[in-house]
Amino acid sequence: MPEAPSSVGGADTVLPEGLSVRVRVPASSANLGPGFDCLGIALGVYDELTVETTASGIQIDAVGEGAADIPRDERHLVARAVRRGLEYGGASARGLALRCVNAIPHSRGLGSSAAAAVSGFAAASGLLAAAGVRAPFTDAELVQLAGEFEGHPDNAAASVLGGAVVTWTDSPLEANPDGVVATGDVYLARRLEVHPDIRATVFVPETESSTSHTRGLLPDSVPRTDAVFNLSRSALTVVALTTAPECLVDATVDRLHQPYRAPSMPQTAELVAALRKRGYAAMVSGAGPSVLILGALPVTDDVVALAHGIGFATWPVDVAQGVEISW
């Protein structure tokens, strides 16, 4: 690994010591059944981050989910995102102290790495604003920065904007409505206002899953009938989320990714099937192995017992608002 730079950042303005910013960022679930890599929703499980500028070095204090496994140096994902955000804003810091309180489970399909990236860029935004270097990053900038950095703009957009989101990608040569400057793909998103009757429940197992592994299970091509099927269901999912929650069960059927991933997570597939038989709009959360249900149908004690019996904890959660920043 290259030697770490002596200062954190590396641009025109060096931030003074003693600046502090706090960030609260929600978990997210991507795909929502048929909307592979383009639909997402923010969920009310939160990571919290405090960042302070210091005289030198990187100090990282982390508690909660994944705390035992994360690096405590320049390799830390949040620290790298803060540094990149400061560079983007034309500044650097001699040192940074990070306090991470993590509630989002890692490697469970709940957007933990996207949330970490969003929190780092949001913290950089707050520090730059607190120092008077520039205005806070726009939502579009946060989506672009986190999407480029972490690679999952659907999760990042949900954590930034809150509610449900539709995301899409333009090339840098195409005009984009948000005026984002990018050297690679331009990531764009719009928030959907989720119908007030819709509630979310997440079923979280102890086992972890690698997104790269489950993505590798997907075929290079699919039948045209399956592609058309998912197009119609993705469009219906947008309608169901915003105005017609009674359509959620029909809307959230998928043929593009869940069937191919099912053999690698049989308990997840079993739980999704069992919940759908009971009338719930159940789907794999992101790349799994967690399961998400959306809708107005209450989760009963027998459903909780069913999930527990195959190793899943039941988490009722709100559809969350987006990232919060204070300084």
N, C-alpha and C positions, 0 to 999 in steps of 0.2 A: 504493500500500500504506500502511496506517496506520502512524504512527510507533511504533517498538518501545518497549515499556515499559522503564523504567530499571532495574527489577529483574526477575529471571526467576522467574515464578510469580505471586504476587499474592494472598496469603491472610493468615492470622492470625499464624503463626509464621515468623520468618525463620531459616533454617538457618545455623549457624555455618560459617565458612570451614574448609577442610581435611578435610571429610568425603569419603570416597571409596568407590565401589562398582564392582564388576566384574560383567559380565553376559555369558553365552554362550547364544546362541539358535540353534536349528536352522532349516534350510530346511523347506519343506513343499510337498506336492503336493495340490491340491484336485481334487474330482470323482471320481477313481479310476474313470473310465469312466462308469458310469450315474448316480452319486450327485451330480448337478449341484447345486452350492452347498450340499451337506450332508455330504459325506464328505471326509476328508482324512487325510494321513499325514505324520509328521515324518521328515525325511531328514537323514542325518549329514553335512551341509555347514553350517558354522557362521559366523555373524558374532559378533565379540567387541567389547565396549564397556566402556570405563572412563570414569566420570564423577566429577569432583571439584568441590566447591563452592569458589568463589573470591570475591575482593573485588568484582568487577564484570564485566559484559559476558558475551559468549559467545566462547569459543575452541574451534575445531573442527579437529582433526587427523584426517584420513581417509586410509587406504591400502587398496589392493586393489580389488575390483570396484566400478566406478562412481565411484571417487574423483575422477576428472577432471571429472565432470559435476555433482557435487552442490554446493549452496550452502554457504558457510562462515559463515553468519550465522543470524539468527532464523528464516529460512525452512527451515532444515534439518529434515527430518522427525523425526529422533531428538530433536533439541533441542526441537522443539514438543511431542513426546510426553512428554519429561521435564517440561517446564513444566506441561503439562496434568495430569500425574500428581501433581505437587506441589500444584497447586491443588485437585485432588480430595481430597488428604490433608490440606488445611488449612494449607499452608505455602508458602513461597517461598524463593528463594535470590538473593543479590545478584548472583552471577555463577556461571557453569558452565564447566568445561573438559571437552571430550569428546575421547576418543581412540577412533576407529572402525577396526577391522580387519575388512574385509569379504571374505568368500569366496563368498557367495551371488550368483550372476549376476543382473544386473538385467534385467527385461523378458523373462524366459525361461520364465515359468510355474512358478517355484520359490518363490514367496511372499516375495520380497525386501522388499517394502514392508510386508507384515504382520510380518515378522521385525524390521524396523526399529522399527515401532510397539511391538511387544512388548518389545524391548530398552529403549526409552525409558521405558515404564511400569514395567518391572521395575527399572530403575535408580532411578526415583523412589521406588518401594517400598522399595528398599534404603536410600536416603538418609533417608527418613522413619523407618525402623526404627533406623538407626544414630544418629539424633538423639534417639530416644526419643519422637518425636511420636505414633506409633501403631504397631500391629503391621503386619507386612508385608501387602500386598494378598493376598487369597485368589486361588486359581486362577480362580474364577468372576469376581472383580473384574477380573483381568487380561484375561480373554477379553472381558468386556463393554467395558472401556475401549479395548482395541485394536480390537475389532470396530466400535465406534462411530466411532472416530477414523479408521481406515483403510478400512473398508468391506468387508472380506473375513473374516468371523468363522470360516469353515471353515479358512482358512490360519492365522489367529491362534490358534485353539483347538489346532491341531496343534502349533504352535510352543510354546505354553504347556504343554500336557499331555503331549506326546510320544506315541509309538505311533500308532495310528490313532484317528480321532475321528468321532463322529456329532454334527452340530450341528443345532439347530432354533431357531426364533424365536417368541417370544410378544409380545403387545402389553403395554405397561406396566400396563394395567388388569387383566391376568390374573395370578393367583398364579403364582409360579415357585419351583421347589424350591430354588434357590440363594440366595434372599433378596437378589438384586441390585436395587439402586435405579437406575432409569433413567427418563429423560424421553421417550425414544423406544422403539424396539424393544428387547426383552430377548433377548440372545444366550446360548444355553445349549448345553452340550456335555458329552459323556461319552466317556471314553477306552475304546478296545477294546484288549485285550491281543493283540498280533499273534502268530500261530502261529510257534514257533521255527524252523520249516523255511523260512519266507519270507524271501527276500533281495530287495533292491532294486537296480536299476541305472537310472541316468538317462543319456539321450543328449542332449547339449547342443550346439546349433548356435551359430555365430557371430552369426547374425541375431537381431534382437530382434522382439518383437511387443507391441502395445498391447492390454491387456485391454479397454479401452473400445471399441477398434475391433472386436475379435473378438466382443464381446458384442453389438455393434450388428448383427452378421450373423445373429443368431438371430431366428426368426419370433415373432410375437406369440401364435400358437397352433399346436398340433401335433395330429396325428390321435390319437384316443383309443387306438387300438391301440399307437401308439408310447409313449404315456404309461403304459399298463398294462405294456408290455414293460419300460420302465425301472424301474417300481416293483418288478417281480419280480426284475430283475437287481440292483438296489440292495440288496434284502433278501438275495439270494444272496451279494453281495459281503461283507456283514457276516459271514455264515456262513463263507465261504471264507477271510477274513482271520483268523478266530479258531479255527476247528476243522477246516476242510476245504480246505486250499490246493489240492488237486487240482481244485477247482471254479473256480479263478480265471480260467481262459481263458473259460469260459462266462459267468462272472459279470460280467466287465468289458466286455461289449459295450454300446454306447450308440447311441441313436437321437435324443436330444434336442439335443445340441450339437455333437459332433464332425463329423457329416456336413455341417452347415451352415458350419462353420469351415474345412473341408478345402480349399476352393478358394483361400483366402487364405494357406495354408501347404502347398503341394503336396509339399515334401520331407518334412515331418512326416507327412502322410497316407501317403506312399509307405513311409516307414520303419515306421509302425504296421502297415500291411498286410503288409509283408514279414516282420516279426517274428511276427505272429499266424499266418502260414502255416507258420512254423517251430515253432509250439507254445508261443510265449511269450504271457503275459498282458500285452499291450502296450496303452498308452493315451496320449492326449495328457495332458501334465502341466499341470493348471490350464487356462489359456487358451492354452497353447503359447508358443513352438514346440518346447519340449523334449518328449521322450518318456520315459515311465516304464514299466518292466516290474517285476512282482512275481511271486515264486514261487521254487520250488526248482530249476528247470532252469538249469544253468550257462550263462553267456554264453561262447560259443566264439570262437576267433580269427577265424573266417570272419564271424561276426556283427559283431565289432569292425571288421573290414575293410569290410563292407557299409555300416555306419554312417559310417565315415570317408569312404567313396567319395561320399557325398551330403552331406558337410559337418557330421557330428555327431561330437563327442568322446564317449567312453564313460567314465562315472564309476560304478564300483561303490560303493555307499554302504550304511551301516547304516540300519535303522529306528531313529530316534533317540529318546532320552529328551527331556523337555521343558526349558524354559528353566532355567538355573542362575544363581543370584544369590549374591554373597558381598560382605561388607563388614567 
